[in-house]
Amino acid sequence: MAKKGREKNTNNKAKHSKLIAQKKNKLKSKSEQRQARLKAIMDKAKASKS
């Protein structure tokens, strides 16, 4: 059964989910940048061997 009255804690939940989304996006972009950097290094190493 649903609660009656004023909604509780919705502002806090919205802020929290926004911050968590920012954190996830930051980690994902850092990971992608790291992968790109490693790929560039590997390609450079392969080119220098040939």
trRosetta pair geometry for C-beta under 8 A, 3 or more apart (Angstrom, degrees):
i j d omega theta_ij theta_ji phi_ij phi_ji
3 8 7.9 -24 101 2 155 112
7 10 4.9 18 131 -26 124 127
9 12 5.0 -50 -165 42 77 117
9 13 5.9 80 137 -27 87 100
10 13 5.6 -55 -147 37 36 112
10 14 6.3 38 155 -22 68 105
11 14 5.8 -56 -151 34 31 111
11 15 6.5 29 153 -17 65 106
12 15 5.8 -55 -150 36 32 110
12 16 6.2 31 154 -20 66 109
13 16 5.6 -55 -145 37 30 112
13 17 6.2 26 159 -16 66 106
14 17 6.1 -55 -144 38 27 105
14 18 6.3 31 154 -21 62 108
15 18 5.7 -59 -152 35 29 113
15 19 6.3 25 154 -16 66 107
16 19 5.8 -57 -148 37 30 108
16 20 6.2 29 155 -18 66 108
17 20 5.6 -52 -143 38 33 112
17 21 6.3 38 154 -23 64 105
18 21 5.8 -56 -151 34 28 112
18 22 6.6 31 150 -20 63 104
19 22 5.6 -50 -150 33 34 113
19 23 6.4 35 151 -20 65 104
20 23 5.6 -52 -149 35 33 114
20 24 6.4 34 152 -19 65 104
21 24 5.8 -52 -147 36 32 111
21 25 6.3 31 155 -17 65 107
22 25 5.9 -59 -149 39 29 110
22 26 6.2 31 154 -23 65 107
23 26 5.7 -54 -148 34 29 113
23 27 6.5 26 155 -15 64 106
24 27 5.9 -58 -149 38 30 108
24 28 6.2 29 154 -20 66 109
25 28 5.6 -55 -145 38 31 113
25 29 6.2 27 158 -17 66 106
26 29 6.0 -57 -147 37 27 106
26 30 6.4 27 155 -18 63 107
27 30 5.7 -55 -147 37 30 111
27 31 6.3 32 154 -21 64 107
28 31 5.7 -55 -150 35 30 113
28 32 6.4 29 153 -18 64 106
29 32 5.6 -52 -146 37 34 111
29 33 6.3 36 154 -20 66 105
30 33 5.7 -54 -148 37 31 111
30 34 6.3 33 153 -21 65 106
31 34 5.7 -54 -149 35 30 112
31 35 6.4 32 153 -20 64 105
32 35 5.7 -53 -148 35 32 112
32 36 6.4 32 153 -19 65 105
33 36 5.7 -55 -149 36 31 111
33 37 6.3 32 152 -20 65 106
34 37 5.7 -54 -148 36 31 112
34 38 6.3 29 154 -16 65 106
35 38 5.8 -56 -147 38 30 109
35 39 6.2 32 154 -21 65 107
36 39 5.7 -53 -146 35 30 113
36 40 6.5 33 153 -21 63 104
37 40 5.8 -54 -151 33 31 112
37 41 6.6 30 151 -18 64 105
38 41 5.6 -54 -150 36 34 112
38 42 6.3 34 152 -19 67 105
39 42 5.7 -53 -147 37 32 111
39 43 6.3 32 155 -19 65 106
40 43 5.8 -53 -146 37 30 110
40 44 6.3 31 154 -20 63 107
41 44 5.7 -55 -149 36 30 112
41 45 6.3 29 153 -20 65 107
42 45 5.6 -56 -147 36 32 111
42 46 6.3 31 155 -18 66 105
43 46 5.8 -53 -147 37 31 110
43 47 6.2 31 154 -20 65 107
44 47 5.8 -56 -147 37 30 111
44 48 6.4 26 155 -18 65 107
45 48 5.9 -54 -145 36 30 108
45 49 6.6 33 153 -23 62 105
46 49 5.8 -54 -151 30 32 112
46 50 6.7 28 155 -19 64 106
47 50 6.1 -57 -152 33 32 109
